[in-house]
Amino acid sequence: YLRNALKNAGSDETVQHGACLGIGLCGLASHDYELYEELKTVLFTDSAVAGEGAGLAIGLTLLGAGGELRNGEIVKDLLAYAHDTKHEKIIRGCVMGIALMMYEREEQADTLIEQLTRDKDPLIRYGGMYAVAMAYAGTANNTAIRRLLHVAVSDVSDDVRRAAVTCLGFILFRTPVQVPKLVSLLAESFNPHVRYGACIAVGIACAGTAKNEAIQLLEPLLDDAVDYVRQGALLALAMVIMQESEGSNPKVATIRAKILKLITDKHVTTMTKMGAILAQGILDAGGRNMVISLQSHTGFTKMAAVVGLAVWAQHWFWYPLFNFLELSFQSTMAIGLNKDLKLPRGFEITCNAKKSAFATPKRLEEKKEEKKELVATAVLSTTAKARARQAKHDAKDKSAKPVEASGDVIMEEKEVASTTDEEKKEEGGDAMDVDTEEAVKPAAAKKAAVKEPSVFSFATPARVTLAQEAVLSLDTTQRYVPVMHPAQRLAGVIMLRDTTPGEVEDVEVVKAPAAAGAENEAEPPEPFEWEPPQ
């Protein structure tokens, strides 16, 4: 379908761009040279938008192919075309494609990295930084780190310096504690591009860890003078505190409130507001059941996650690439299945921690505005009497005034007496209110004294965060037990063994998903031109 869409797109750059990226994702690391030939045809049309998509798609298709034999010729072709074309988008697409081809090649990529980083064109040096990141992803290689740090403080191009700092996150994601220490001085740099790169590096390396060092580094940057640095800090903070609960870290509530305030504030710059909106989306990704993770639970690097974040980082130049972040998401759940791949009831896992430590944040409640109704102004009886007396004074002779005045005095005394009686009643009422409050206090104290249990159990399927996995245990006396030893892992898909196979099984009925194409697909929005507010 995508290949036909690419052939039938004609000169429509938008469709070509989307089709190329779709082909690249479908053929990820397939090393399909037939696809490469089709993508190369689009690349050499010298169309800026389509060419960038084609360059990235070539890198995705030939991911980790290296630079030997036929792949070496492809790298030379991409590099030569990057030198010849005048379109910055195409140059970026070509060099990012080359960087993706060097994925996990380590020392084999050193010669090419040296060539890219010494080029006079800053866009090609930019690609050299990502070639270092892809070749040495997760290795914590000292030579690669030294090279990136040197470029981060010495290159004349802001884009290259920003990329160099960002790429530190890819190399050090296995040791996330080291990254905030390493970039702490860079986060205080006079150059806002370097500060932005420090934010993204911390976000990539410390994603889903909720490290206090990372939060302490990023929080001051939320109030940076430059709007895109604030955007980077918001995105990185959201990545760091994904699935962290308010019970285990009180700062989470403060950060969420700050993000919500920036979204609703009308006086925030467009860049910062965009960062806040995207940060809210990252925090609640997948219904709060997903987390960014660059390695599997056994410690292996997740290829798709690393590549997804590398392409996502290019959203600085092209916003649609933000969608590549989804490749780095990992679902956090525990699902117990029997031999027929059905969900048996009664299988429970014990969590040796308080429920609040891993609870999902409260849902936002829409505030209902109360309509204020106009109320008729109350006229006091004393005011009415005063008006009546004034009318009598005006109508009668002076001789009648003393009698009326004396009558008025008597009336006022009665009124005063009545008010004092009312005040006494009110005072008595207050005293009774105080008594009832004191009577209620012991009951409230008893409620507060009830402690939250330090252990709780839950049935599957359920949400299980990465931090929660360390405190899970299992009662092996129940009917269903894992096929593998329960000490290994109690998260993800858990295959269960029935200890009493002769008894009737009680399984949950799972609704089958709708057939593909059964639902009506929404029409794409009509083309429009957007102008930012002045």
Backbone hydrogen bonds, N-H to C=O, Kabsch-Sander energy under -0.5 kcal/mol:
donor,donor_aa,acceptor,acceptor_aa,energy
5,A,1,Y,-2.3
6,L,2,L,-2.2
7,K,3,R,-2.0
8,N,4,N,-2.6
9,A,5,A,-0.6
10,G,7,K,-0.6
12,D,9,A,-1.9
13,E,11,S,-1.0
16,Q,12,D,-2.2
17,H,13,E,-2.8
18,G,14,T,-2.2
19,A,15,V,-2.8
20,C,16,Q,-2.5
21,L,17,H,-2.1
22,G,18,G,-2.3
23,I,19,A,-2.5
24,G,20,C,-2.5
25,L,21,L,-2.2
26,C,22,G,-2.5
27,G,23,I,-2.4
28,L,25,L,-1.2
29,A,60,L,-2.9
30,S,27,G,-2.4
31,H,61,T,-2.8
33,Y,31,H,-0.9
36,Y,32,D,-1.6
37,E,33,Y,-1.9
38,E,34,E,-1.6
39,L,35,L,-2.4
40,K,36,Y,-2.7
41,T,37,E,-1.5
42,V,38,E,-1.3
43,L,39,L,-2.3
44,F,40,K,-2.3
45,T,42,V,-1.3
46,D,43,L,-1.2
48,A,46,D,-0.6
51,G,47,S,-3.1
52,E,48,A,-2.0
53,G,49,V,-1.7
54,A,50,A,-2.3
55,G,51,G,-2.5
56,L,52,E,-2.2
57,A,53,G,-2.3
58,I,54,A,-2.3
59,G,55,G,-1.7
60,L,56,L,-2.3
61,T,57,A,-2.7
62,L,58,I,-2.4
63,L,60,L,-1.0
64,G,100,L,-1.9
65,A,62,L,-2.2
66,G,101,M,-2.7
71,N,68,E,-1.4
72,G,68,E,-0.6
72,G,69,L,-0.5
73,E,69,L,-1.2
74,I,70,R,-1.8
75,V,71,N,-2.4
76,K,72,G,-2.1
77,D,73,E,-2.5
78,L,74,I,-2.5
79,L,75,V,-2.5
80,A,76,K,-2.7
81,Y,77,D,-2.4
82,A,78,L,-2.0
83,H,79,L,-1.6
84,D,80,A,-1.6
85,T,81,Y,-2.5
88,E,86,K,-0.6
91,I,87,H,-2.0
92,R,88,E,-2.6
93,G,89,K,-2.5
94,C,90,I,-2.6
95,V,91,I,-2.5
96,M,92,R,-2.4
97,G,93,G,-1.8
98,I,94,C,-2.2
99,A,95,V,-2.3
100,L,96,M,-2.2
101,M,97,G,-1.6
102,M,98,I,-1.0
102,M,99,A,-0.6
103,Y,100,L,-1.5
104,E,134,M,-2.5
105,R,102,M,-2.1
106,E,135,A,-1.1
108,Q,105,R,-2.0
109,A,106,E,-1.9
110,D,107,E,-1.4
113,I,109,A,-2.7
114,E,110,D,-2.6
115,Q,111,T,-1.8
116,L,112,L,-2.6
117,T,113,I,-2.7
118,R,114,E,-1.1
119,D,116,L,-1.2
124,I,121,D,-0.7
125,R,121,D,-1.9
126,Y,122,P,-2.1
127,G,123,L,-1.5
128,G,124,I,-1.7
129,M,125,R,-1.4
130,Y,126,Y,-1.3
131,A,127,G,-1.9
132,V,128,G,-1.8
133,A,129,M,-2.0
134,M,130,Y,-2.7
135,A,131,A,-2.4
136,Y,132,V,-2.0
137,A,134,M,-0.9
138,G,170,F,-1.9
139,T,136,Y,-2.0
140,A,136,Y,-0.5
140,A,171,I,-1.7
145,I,141,N,-2.2
146,R,142,N,-2.7
147,R,143,T,-2.1
148,L,144,A,-2.2
149,L,145,I,-2.6
150,H,146,R,-2.1
151,V,147,R,-2.1
152,A,148,L,-2.4
153,V,149,L,-0.9
153,V,150,H,-0.6
154,S,150,H,-0.8
154,S,151,V,-0.6
155,D,151,V,-2.1
161,R,157,S,-1.9
162,R,158,D,-2.6
163,A,159,D,-2.3
164,A,160,V,-2.3
165,V,161,R,-2.0
166,T,162,R,-2.3
167,C,163,A,-2.4
168,L,164,A,-0.6
168,L,165,V,-1.0
169,G,166,T,-1.5
171,I,167,C,-1.5
172,L,168,L,-1.7
173,F,170,F,-0.7
175,T,172,L,-1.1
178,Q,175,T,-1.5
179,V,175,T,-0.6
179,V,176,P,-0.6
181,K,177,V,-0.7
182,L,178,Q,-2.3
183,V,179,V,-2.5
184,S,180,P,-0.6
184,S,181,K,-0.5
187,A,183,V,-2.3
188,E,185,L,-1.2
189,S,186,L,-1.6
195,R,191,N,-1.7
196,Y,192,P,-2.5
197,G,193,H,-2.3
198,A,194,V,-2.2
199,C,195,R,-1.9
200,I,196,Y,-2.2
201,A,197,G,-2.4
202,V,198,A,-2.1
203,G,199,C,-2.4
204,I,200,I,-2.6
205,A,201,A,-2.4
206,C,202,V,-2.6
207,A,204,I,-0.7
208,G,239,M,-2.6
209,T,206,C,-2.1
210,A,206,C,-0.6
210,A,240,V,-1.8
215,I,211,K,-2.0
216,Q,212,N,-2.7
217,L,213,E,-1.5
218,L,214,A,-2.1
219,E,215,I,-2.6
221,L,218,L,-0.8
222,L,218,L,-0.5
222,L,219,E,-1.6
223,D,220,P,-1.3
224,D,221,L,-1.3
230,R,226,V,-1.6
231,Q,227,D,-2.0
232,G,228,Y,-2.2
233,A,229,V,-2.4
234,L,230,R,-2.2
235,L,231,Q,-2.3
236,A,232,G,-2.5
237,L,233,A,-2.5
238,A,234,L,-2.1
239,M,235,L,-1.9
240,V,236,A,-2.3
241,I,237,L,-2.4
242,M,239,M,-0.7
244,E,241,I,-2.0
245,S,357,A,-0.5
247,G,356,S,-0.8
249,N,245,S,-1.5
252,V,249,N,-1.7
253,A,250,P,-0.6
254,T,250,P,-0.9
255,I,251,K,-2.6
256,R,252,V,-2.6
257,A,253,A,-2.2
258,K,254,T,-2.1
259,I,255,I,-2.5
260,L,256,R,-2.4
261,K,257,A,-2.2
262,L,258,K,-2.2
263,I,259,I,-1.8
264,T,260,L,-1.9
265,D,261,K,-1.7
268,V,265,D,-0.7
273,K,269,T,-2.5
274,M,270,T,-2.5
275,G,271,M,-2.1
276,A,272,T,-2.2
277,I,273,K,-2.4
278,L,274,M,-2.6
279,A,275,G,-2.3
280,Q,276,A,-2.2
281,G,277,I,-1.8
282,I,278,L,-2.3
283,L,279,A,-2.4
284,D,280,Q,-1.7
285,A,282,I,-1.4
287,G,284,D,-1.2
288,R,284,D,-0.5
288,R,285,A,-0.7
289,N,285,A,-0.7
289,N,286,G,-0.9
290,M,285,A,-1.0
291,V,330,Q,-1.9
293,S,328,S,-2.0
296,S,300,F,-2.9
299,G,296,S,-1.7
302,K,294,L,-2.5
303,M,301,T,-0.9
306,V,302,K,-2.2
307,V,303,M,-2.5
308,G,304,A,-2.6
309,L,305,A,-2.1
310,A,306,V,-2.0
311,V,307,V,-2.4
312,W,308,G,-2.3
313,A,309,L,-2.0
314,Q,311,V,-1.5
315,H,312,W,-2.2
316,W,313,A,-0.9
317,F,314,Q,-1.8
318,W,314,Q,-1.6
321,L,318,W,-1.8
322,F,319,Y,-2.5
323,N,320,P,-1.5
324,F,321,L,-1.5
325,L,322,F,-1.7
326,E,323,N,-1.6
327,L,324,F,-1.5
328,S,325,L,-1.7
329,F,326,E,-1.3
330,Q,291,V,-2.5
332,T,289,N,-2.5
333,M,331,S,-0.7
334,A,462,A,-2.3
335,I,492,G,-2.8
337,L,335,I,-0.5
337,L,494,I,-2.6
338,N,342,K,-2.3
341,L,338,N,-2.1
343,L,508,E,-0.6
345,R,506,D,-3.2
347,F,344,P,-0.7
348,E,346,G,-0.7
349,I,458,F,-2.6
350,T,473,S,-2.4
351,C,456,F,-3.4
352,N,350,T,-0.6
352,N,471,V,-3.0
353,A,351,C,-1.5
355,K,453,P,-0.5
357,A,354,K,-1.0
358,F,355,K,-1.2
359,A,356,S,-0.7
369,E,367,K,-0.6
373,E,371,K,-0.6
380,L,378,A,-0.6
384,A,380,L,-1.8
385,K,381,S,-2.5
386,A,382,T,-2.1
387,R,383,T,-2.2
388,A,384,A,-2.2
389,R,385,K,-2.6
390,Q,386,A,-2.1
391,A,387,R,-2.0
392,K,388,A,-2.1
393,H,389,R,-2.6
394,D,390,Q,-1.9
395,A,391,A,-1.6
396,K,392,K,-2.4
400,A,397,D,-0.8
401,K,398,K,-0.9
404,E,400,A,-1.9
405,A,401,K,-2.9
406,S,402,P,-2.8
407,G,403,V,-2.5
408,D,404,E,-2.8
409,V,405,A,-2.6
410,I,406,S,-2.1
411,M,407,G,-2.3
412,E,408,D,-2.6
413,E,409,V,-2.3
414,K,410,I,-2.1
415,E,411,M,-2.2
416,V,412,E,-2.9
417,A,413,E,-2.6
418,S,414,K,-2.7
419,T,415,E,-2.5
420,T,416,V,-2.5
421,D,417,A,-2.0
422,E,418,S,-2.4
423,E,419,T,-2.8
424,K,420,T,-2.2
425,K,421,D,-2.3
426,E,422,E,-2.7
427,E,423,E,-3.0
428,G,424,K,-2.6
429,G,425,K,-2.4
430,D,426,E,-2.6
431,A,427,E,-2.3
432,M,428,G,-1.9
433,D,429,G,-2.2
434,V,430,D,-2.4
435,D,431,A,-1.9
436,T,432,M,-2.1
437,E,433,D,-2.3
438,E,434,V,-2.2
439,A,435,D,-1.8
440,V,436,T,-1.8
441,K,437,E,-1.7
443,A,439,A,-0.5
443,A,440,V,-0.6
444,A,440,V,-2.0
445,A,441,K,-2.6
446,K,442,P,-2.0
447,K,443,A,-1.9
448,A,444,A,-2.3
449,A,445,A,-1.6
450,V,446,K,-0.6
450,V,447,K,-1.1
451,K,449,A,-0.5
456,F,351,C,-2.1
458,F,349,I,-2.3
460,T,347,F,-1.3
462,A,334,A,-1.7
464,V,332,T,-0.8
469,E,465,T,-1.1
470,A,467,A,-0.7
471,V,468,Q,-1.7
472,L,469,E,-1.1
473,S,350,T,-2.7
476,T,474,L,-0.8
478,Q,475,D,-1.2
481,V,497,R,-2.0
483,V,495,M,-2.8
488,Q,485,H,-2.1
489,R,485,H,-0.6
492,G,333,M,-4.0
494,I,335,I,-3.4
494,I,492,G,-0.6
495,M,493,V,-0.6
496,L,337,L,-3.3
497,R,481,V,-3.5
499,T,479,R,-2.4
499,T,497,R,-0.6
503,E,500,T,-1.4
507,V,505,E,-0.7
508,E,343,L,-3.2
510,V,508,E,-0.5
511,K,509,V,-0.5
518,A,515,A,-2.2
